[in-house]
Amino acid sequence: MITREATKEDLQVLLAFEQGIVSAERPFNSTLIDGEIHYYDLNEFIDSPDAILIVAEENDEIVGSGYALIKKSEKEYNNFKNYAYLGFMYVKPEYRGKGINRIITDELLHWSKTKGVSEVRLDVYAQNESAIKAYEKAGFEPFLLTMRLK
């Protein structure tokens, strides 16, 4: 298995991954509208110097993805000016459990470090226990839980 930066030639596969993410998140989020949803501007992640979009390939097949995006701290009182936000973490179902998400995460963390960014954040649904465990294995810890009322 190899990892590499995504290219525009990968967009068709990546758009399918995006719908896979939406499908996986629907059970955790009753506020999502029906039908196709696009969370990401994948072209921006490919083109931006402040982002990297990684794909994992096995036997010339793209099997996973993830991005890191450098963002400015929203709060002037934080002890960091910029942080890396990770997202678009997806591994095809038949390749899960093989450590691919961890490899992608490690690549994104390394890229963030080369950009001088030490604060890294991501969002995960509180009920998504398997994802939480995977991120905890990578060194992440719970930080803030958003609550809602309808």
NORJOPE-V994167 format. One record per helix or strand of 2 or more residues. SS is the DSSP state (2 for helix, 1 for strand). FROM is the first residue (numbers start at 1). LEN is the number of residues. If there is no record, write none. Layout:
ss | from | len
SS | FROM | LEN
SS | FROM | LEN
//
This chain:
ss | from | len
1 | 2 | 4
2 | 8 | 19
2 | 42 | 6
1 | 51 | 8
1 | 61 | 12
1 | 82 | 10
2 | 93 | 3
2 | 100 | 15
1 | 120 | 3
2 | 129 | 9
//
